Amino acid sequence: MKPEDMIMVSVDDHVVEPPTLFDKHLPQKYRDRAPAVVKLDNGMDVWKFGDAVIPNIGLNAVAGRPKEEYGVEPTTFDEIRPGTYDIHERIKDMNSGGMLASMNFPSFPGFSGRQFAAAGDKDLALAVLRAYNDWHIDEWAGTYPGRIIPMALPILWDAELCAAEIRRIAKKGCHSLTFTENPAKLGYPSFHDSYWDPVWKAACDENVVISIHLGSSGELVVTAPDAPIDVMITLQPMNVCQAAADLIWSRVPKNFPDIKFALSEGGTGWIPYFLDRLDRTYDMHHLWTGQDFKGKLPSEVFREHFLTCFISDPVGLTLRHLIGIDNIAWECDYPHSDSSWPNAPEELAAVADGVSDSDLNKITYENALRWYSFDPFAHRPREKCTVGALRAENPDHDISIKARGTKHAVDPAGVRMDSVVGTATA
């Protein structure tokens, strides 16, 4: 398929929250304690919430910058593309990249909202989290219907409240809840604990996908304090692999047959081996470990419950039918450092050479729309949804690479991360 003929929906992009986020949706009595952007003496813009100071990290928003300027140092809003935090500019960037629709994970709250969950005043935390969800659904996604797949943050500290929030956001048309890959790492009960049952039940009842982004436990695999940061970046998919194993062997898919999980930013090439390992583990050990999938193989259970995604994964595409062609989606990862925006269509077309149009359509948009109950074609005709048609809407939009004249290096020791390409706090 030619790049210009593709329809592309990304299930993993990111928003850098604008300073005005809490201006409209937070009750007045909490306004003086709301998260706010402040400028430090060194000129950097940071979010401040209580005692927490959360910087905008460079790798959060490197779209439009040369690779030699990538780094994790804090940055300012005037150093990053407006499309990272301004919805009108985001749509222009999406058009220029040929992207019909996009699901956007959070930045400063952490991928699973852990910055809000850590607040001591839980009434304030709840108000702030709900305000965030309303902003994301009503403003960020609602300004351009059919372009942003809405996503909500979970209430980690209270499973019953989290279930109620799932039901509330589902009524607003949101069918994606971001969640931590390992709640135990954040001090909460594990996936194996019945504590989370109200969450799983609400997600099943409301057809809400639990979207798990790598690094959402606040940690990534680090082999040694003095290991180069390249080691951490290379091993990022291991976080997603660990989460998948944890969930497959947990009681969740057995007790909640309609539950749906999405594994975000973990790639797909590793999955065929992972599925083989699941099945062999079950065959060799289930009689003494007590696992029982009622006549199914673990690999079959995986395909029933998990959506995976990739940015550019030639191995995964080659092995797509061993993974499950209905379980693979595409991601752009805008504006993070792994993204190939604005040339993602050309990159994907190159690695998908030989993939049938029907398979590619499932990967680029059909699976995403089905899993997330999202219909962009209700808002624009299909012929205006292709890469070529979208790019024609903003032919003069500036997508040139612009240097800022800085070069970064970093020592990963002592850094706690949602992702090295996400939010980091020392």
C-alpha positions as CSV (number, residue, x, y, z in Angstrom):
1,M,0.0,0.0,0.0
2,K,1.3,3.5,-0.8
3,P,1.8,5.8,2.2
4,E,-0.7,8.4,1.0
5,D,-3.5,5.7,0.8
6,M,-3.1,4.5,4.4
7,I,-5.5,5.4,7.2
8,M,-3.4,5.8,10.4
9,V,-4.6,5.7,14.0
10,S,-2.0,5.8,16.7
11,V,-2.8,4.1,20.0
12,D,0.1,5.7,21.8
13,D,1.0,9.3,21.7
14,H,1.5,11.9,24.5
15,V,0.2,15.2,25.6
16,V,2.4,17.8,27.4
17,E,-0.3,19.4,29.6
18,P,-0.8,23.1,29.1
19,P,-0.5,25.5,32.1
20,T,-4.3,26.3,31.7
21,L,-5.3,22.7,32.3
22,F,-7.1,23.3,35.7
23,D,-8.6,26.7,34.9
24,K,-12.1,25.4,34.0
25,H,-12.7,22.0,35.5
26,L,-11.5,22.2,39.1
27,P,-13.9,23.4,41.8
28,Q,-13.1,26.8,43.1
29,K,-12.3,25.7,46.6
30,Y,-9.3,23.7,45.3
31,R,-7.9,26.3,42.9
32,D,-5.3,27.7,45.2
33,R,-3.8,24.2,45.7
34,A,-4.1,23.0,42.1
35,P,-1.0,21.8,40.2
36,A,0.5,24.9,38.5
37,V,3.4,25.7,36.2
38,V,6.1,27.8,37.7
39,K,9.3,29.1,36.3
40,L,12.5,28.2,38.3
41,D,15.4,30.6,38.8
42,N,17.3,28.7,36.0
43,G,14.4,29.5,33.6
44,M,13.0,26.0,33.4
45,D,9.2,25.5,33.5
46,V,8.0,22.9,36.0
47,W,4.8,21.7,37.4
48,K,4.4,22.1,41.1
49,F,1.8,20.1,43.1
50,G,2.1,20.3,46.9
51,D,5.8,19.4,47.6
52,A,6.3,17.7,44.3
53,V,8.1,19.4,41.5
54,I,7.7,17.8,38.1
55,P,9.7,19.1,35.2
56,N,8.8,19.0,31.5
57,I,11.4,16.5,30.3
58,G,13.2,17.0,27.1
59,L,12.5,13.6,25.6
60,N,8.8,14.2,26.2
61,A,8.8,16.7,23.4
62,V,11.6,16.4,20.9
63,A,9.4,16.4,17.8
64,G,10.9,18.9,15.4
65,R,14.3,18.9,17.0
66,P,17.6,17.3,15.7
67,K,18.6,14.0,17.3
68,E,21.8,15.5,18.7
69,E,19.7,17.8,20.9
70,Y,17.8,14.9,22.6
71,G,18.1,14.6,26.3
72,V,16.2,14.4,29.6
73,E,17.0,17.8,31.0
74,P,14.1,20.0,32.0
75,T,12.8,22.4,29.3
76,T,10.5,25.3,28.8
77,F,7.3,25.6,26.9
78,D,8.8,28.0,24.4
79,E,11.5,25.3,23.5
80,I,9.0,22.7,22.4
81,R,6.5,22.4,19.5
82,P,3.2,24.1,20.3
83,G,1.6,20.9,19.0
84,T,2.7,19.1,22.1
85,Y,0.4,21.2,24.4
86,D,-2.0,23.2,22.0
87,I,-4.8,21.1,20.6
88,H,-5.2,23.3,17.5
89,E,-1.5,23.0,16.7
90,R,-1.6,19.2,17.5
91,I,-4.3,18.7,14.9
92,K,-2.1,20.5,12.3
93,D,0.9,18.3,13.3
94,M,-1.3,15.2,13.0
95,N,-2.5,16.3,9.6
96,S,1.1,16.9,8.4
97,G,2.0,13.5,9.7
98,G,-0.9,11.9,8.0
99,M,-2.5,10.7,11.3
100,L,-6.2,10.5,11.5
101,A,-6.6,9.9,15.2
102,S,-4.4,9.6,18.3
103,M,-4.7,8.4,21.9
104,N,-2.6,10.6,24.2
105,F,-1.0,9.4,27.5
106,P,-0.4,12.0,30.2
107,S,3.0,13.5,31.0
108,F,3.4,15.3,34.3
109,P,0.8,13.2,36.3
110,G,2.7,10.1,35.4
111,F,1.3,7.5,33.0
112,S,-0.9,6.0,35.7
113,G,-1.6,9.3,37.5
114,R,0.8,8.4,40.3
115,Q,1.7,12.0,41.0
116,F,-1.9,12.7,42.0
117,A,-2.2,9.4,43.9
118,A,0.8,10.4,46.0
119,A,-0.9,13.5,47.4
120,G,-1.7,13.3,51.1
121,D,-5.0,15.1,50.8
122,K,-7.2,12.6,49.0
123,D,-10.1,14.9,48.6
124,L,-7.8,17.3,46.7
125,A,-6.3,14.4,44.8
126,L,-9.7,13.2,43.7
127,A,-10.8,16.7,42.6
128,V,-7.6,17.2,40.6
129,L,-7.8,13.8,39.0
130,R,-11.4,14.2,37.9
131,A,-10.6,17.7,36.6
132,Y,-7.8,16.3,34.6
133,N,-10.1,13.6,33.1
134,D,-12.8,16.2,32.3
135,W,-10.2,18.5,30.6
136,H,-8.8,15.6,28.6
137,I,-12.2,14.3,27.5
138,D,-14.1,17.6,27.0
139,E,-11.3,19.9,25.8
140,W,-8.3,18.0,24.5
141,A,-10.4,15.3,22.8
142,G,-13.7,17.2,22.5
143,T,-12.4,20.2,20.6
144,Y,-11.9,18.1,17.4
145,P,-14.4,15.1,17.5
146,G,-13.1,12.0,15.8
147,R,-9.4,13.0,16.1
148,I,-8.4,12.2,19.7
149,I,-9.3,8.9,21.3
150,P,-10.1,10.0,24.9
151,M,-8.2,8.5,27.8
152,A,-8.7,8.9,31.6
153,L,-6.5,8.5,34.6
154,P,-7.3,5.9,37.3
155,I,-7.9,6.5,41.0
156,L,-5.3,4.1,42.3
157,W,-5.8,4.7,46.0
158,D,-9.4,3.5,46.1
159,A,-10.6,0.7,43.8
160,E,-14.3,1.5,44.4
161,L,-13.8,5.2,43.6
162,C,-11.8,4.1,40.5
163,A,-14.7,1.9,39.4
164,A,-17.1,4.8,39.8
165,E,-14.8,7.0,37.7
166,I,-14.7,4.4,35.0
167,R,-18.5,4.4,34.9
168,R,-18.5,8.3,34.9
169,I,-16.0,8.7,32.1
170,A,-17.7,5.9,30.0
171,K,-20.8,8.0,30.0
172,K,-18.8,10.8,28.5
173,G,-17.7,8.5,25.6
174,C,-14.2,7.5,27.0
175,H,-13.3,3.9,26.6
176,S,-9.6,3.9,27.7
177,L,-8.2,4.0,31.2
178,T,-4.5,4.3,31.6
179,F,-3.1,2.1,34.4
180,T,0.1,1.0,36.0
181,E,2.0,-2.0,34.7
182,N,2.8,-3.0,38.3
183,P,0.7,-1.6,41.1
184,A,2.8,-3.4,43.7
185,K,5.8,-1.2,42.8
186,L,3.7,1.8,43.8
187,G,2.7,0.4,47.1
188,Y,-0.7,-0.9,46.1
189,P,-2.0,-4.5,46.0
190,S,-0.7,-6.5,43.1
191,F,-2.7,-7.8,40.1
192,H,-3.2,-11.0,42.0
193,D,-5.2,-9.4,44.8
194,S,-9.0,-9.1,44.7
195,Y,-8.6,-5.4,45.8
196,W,-8.9,-4.5,42.1
197,D,-12.0,-6.5,41.3
198,P,-14.3,-3.4,41.3
199,V,-12.1,-1.9,38.6
200,W,-12.1,-4.9,36.4
201,K,-15.9,-5.3,36.7
202,A,-16.5,-1.7,35.8
203,A,-14.1,-1.9,32.9
204,C,-16.0,-5.0,31.6
205,D,-19.4,-3.5,32.2
206,E,-18.5,-0.3,30.4
207,N,-16.3,-1.7,27.6
208,V,-13.3,0.3,28.8
209,V,-9.8,-0.9,27.8
210,I,-7.1,-0.9,30.5
211,S,-4.2,0.8,28.7
212,I,-0.9,-0.1,30.3
213,H,2.1,2.0,29.2
214,L,5.7,0.9,29.9
215,G,7.3,2.6,32.8
216,S,3.9,3.4,34.4
217,S,5.1,1.8,37.6
218,G,7.7,4.6,37.8
219,E,10.6,2.3,37.1
220,L,12.4,0.8,34.2
221,V,14.9,-2.1,34.0
222,V,18.3,-0.8,35.1
223,T,21.1,-3.3,35.2
224,A,23.6,-1.2,37.1
225,P,23.8,2.4,38.5
226,D,26.6,3.2,36.1
227,A,25.1,1.5,33.0
228,P,24.8,3.8,30.0
229,I,21.2,5.1,29.5
230,D,21.2,3.1,26.2
231,V,20.8,-0.1,28.3
232,M,17.6,1.3,29.9
233,I,16.2,2.4,26.5
234,T,17.0,-1.0,24.9
235,L,15.3,-2.9,27.7
236,Q,12.1,-0.9,27.8
237,P,9.9,-3.7,26.3
238,M,10.8,-5.9,29.3
239,N,8.5,-3.8,31.5
240,V,5.6,-4.6,29.2
241,C,6.6,-8.3,29.0
242,Q,6.6,-8.5,32.8
243,A,3.2,-6.9,33.0
244,A,1.8,-9.3,30.4
245,A,3.1,-12.3,32.3
246,D,1.8,-11.0,35.6
247,L,-1.7,-10.5,34.2
248,I,-1.9,-13.7,32.2
249,W,-1.1,-15.9,35.2
250,S,-3.3,-13.7,37.5
251,R,-6.9,-14.4,38.4
252,V,-8.0,-11.5,36.3
253,P,-8.6,-13.0,32.9
254,K,-10.1,-16.1,34.5
255,N,-12.6,-14.2,36.6
256,F,-13.3,-11.4,34.2
257,P,-13.7,-12.9,30.7
258,D,-14.6,-9.6,29.0
259,I,-11.5,-7.7,30.4
260,K,-9.3,-6.0,27.7
261,F,-5.8,-4.8,28.2
262,A,-3.6,-2.8,25.9
263,L,0.2,-3.0,26.1
264,S,1.6,0.4,25.0
265,E,5.0,1.2,23.6
266,G,6.4,-2.3,24.1
267,G,6.8,-3.4,20.5
268,T,5.6,-6.8,19.1
269,G,8.7,-8.7,17.9
270,W,9.1,-10.5,21.3
271,I,5.6,-11.7,21.5
272,P,5.8,-15.0,19.5
273,Y,8.5,-16.3,21.8
274,F,6.6,-15.0,24.8
275,L,3.5,-16.9,23.7
276,D,5.5,-20.1,23.1
277,R,7.0,-19.8,26.6
278,L,3.6,-19.3,28.1
279,D,2.2,-22.5,26.5
280,R,5.3,-24.5,27.5
281,T,5.2,-23.3,31.1
282,Y,1.5,-24.3,31.2
283,D,2.1,-27.7,29.7
284,M,5.1,-28.5,32.0
285,H,3.9,-27.0,35.2
286,H,0.2,-26.4,35.5
287,L,-0.5,-29.7,37.2
288,W,1.5,-28.6,40.3
289,T,1.0,-24.8,40.1
290,G,-2.7,-25.1,39.9
291,Q,-3.2,-22.9,36.8
292,D,-6.4,-23.8,34.9
293,F,-7.5,-22.1,31.7
294,K,-10.5,-24.4,31.1
295,G,-9.2,-26.1,28.0
296,K,-7.5,-23.1,26.5
297,L,-3.8,-22.4,26.0
298,P,-2.4,-19.3,27.6
299,S,-1.5,-18.0,24.1
300,E,-5.2,-18.2,23.3
301,V,-6.1,-16.3,26.4
302,F,-3.5,-13.6,25.5
303,R,-5.1,-13.1,22.1
304,E,-8.5,-12.8,23.7
305,H,-7.5,-10.1,26.1
306,F,-4.5,-8.1,24.9
307,L,-3.9,-5.5,22.3
308,T,-0.2,-4.8,21.4
309,C,1.4,-2.0,19.3
310,F,4.6,-1.0,17.6
311,I,6.2,2.1,16.0
312,S,8.5,0.4,13.5
313,D,8.9,-3.3,14.0
314,P,9.8,-5.3,10.9
315,V,10.2,-8.5,12.9
316,G,6.8,-8.1,14.5
317,L,5.3,-7.5,11.0
318,T,6.9,-10.6,9.6
319,L,5.6,-12.7,12.6
320,R,2.2,-10.9,12.7
321,H,0.1,-14.1,12.3
322,L,2.0,-15.8,15.1
323,I,1.1,-12.8,17.3
324,G,-2.5,-12.5,16.1
325,I,-3.4,-10.1,13.3
326,D,-6.4,-8.8,15.3
327,N,-4.2,-8.0,18.3
328,I,-1.7,-5.5,16.7
329,A,-2.1,-1.8,16.4
330,W,0.2,1.0,15.2
331,E,1.6,3.9,17.3
332,C,3.4,7.1,16.4
333,D,4.6,8.0,19.9
334,Y,4.5,11.7,19.1
335,P,6.2,13.8,20.4
336,H,8.6,11.4,22.1
337,S,12.1,10.5,20.9
338,D,11.1,7.1,19.4
339,S,8.6,8.7,17.1
340,S,9.2,9.1,13.3
341,W,6.8,12.0,12.9
342,P,6.1,13.5,10.4
343,N,7.4,10.6,8.2
344,A,5.8,7.7,10.0
345,P,3.6,6.7,6.9
346,E,6.7,6.4,4.8
347,E,8.6,4.5,7.5
348,L,5.7,2.1,8.0
349,A,5.2,1.5,4.3
350,A,8.9,0.6,4.0
351,V,8.9,-2.0,6.8
352,A,5.4,-3.3,5.7
353,D,6.5,-4.2,2.2
354,G,4.7,-7.4,1.3
355,V,2.0,-7.1,4.0
356,S,-1.4,-7.4,2.4
357,D,-3.7,-4.4,2.4
358,S,-6.2,-6.2,4.6
359,D,-3.6,-7.0,7.2
360,L,-2.2,-3.5,7.1
361,N,-5.6,-1.9,7.5
362,K,-6.2,-3.9,10.6
363,I,-2.9,-2.8,12.0
364,T,-3.1,0.9,11.1
365,Y,-6.7,1.6,12.1
366,E,-9.3,-1.1,12.2
367,N,-8.1,-2.9,15.4
368,A,-7.7,0.4,17.2
369,L,-11.2,1.6,16.4
370,R,-12.7,-1.7,17.4
371,W,-10.8,-2.1,20.7
372,Y,-11.4,1.5,21.8
373,S,-15.0,1.8,20.5
374,F,-14.0,4.8,18.5
375,D,-15.6,5.9,15.2
376,P,-13.8,8.8,13.4
377,F,-15.9,8.2,10.2
378,A,-18.9,9.5,12.1
379,H,-17.2,12.9,11.8
380,R,-15.6,12.9,8.4
381,P,-15.9,10.9,5.2
382,R,-13.5,8.0,4.8
383,E,-11.9,9.5,1.7
384,K,-10.8,12.5,3.8
385,C,-9.1,10.2,6.4
386,T,-6.2,9.0,4.3
387,V,-2.6,10.2,4.8
388,G,-2.7,12.1,1.5
389,A,-6.0,13.8,2.3
390,L,-5.0,14.9,5.7
391,R,-1.6,16.3,4.5
392,A,-3.5,18.3,1.9
393,E,-5.4,20.1,4.6
394,N,-2.4,21.9,6.0
395,P,0.1,22.1,3.1
396,D,2.0,25.1,4.5
397,H,2.3,23.9,8.1
398,D,5.9,24.2,9.2
399,I,7.4,20.7,10.1
400,S,11.0,21.6,9.6
401,I,13.7,20.5,12.0
402,K,14.8,23.4,14.2
403,A,17.9,23.3,16.3
404,R,18.0,25.0,19.7
405,G,21.7,24.9,19.9
406,T,22.0,22.6,22.9
407,K,23.5,19.1,23.2
408,H,22.6,16.8,26.1
409,A,24.1,13.9,28.0
410,V,22.7,12.2,31.0
411,D,23.6,9.8,33.8
412,P,20.6,7.6,34.5
413,A,21.6,6.8,38.1
414,G,19.1,8.0,40.6
415,V,16.4,8.9,38.1
416,R,13.0,7.5,38.7
417,M,11.0,7.3,35.5
418,D,7.6,6.6,34.0
419,S,9.7,6.2,30.9
420,V,13.0,7.5,29.7
421,V,10.9,9.0,27.0
422,G,8.3,10.0,29.5
423,T,8.1,11.8,32.8
424,A,11.1,11.7,35.1
425,T,11.8,13.0,38.5
426,A,15.1,12.8,40.4
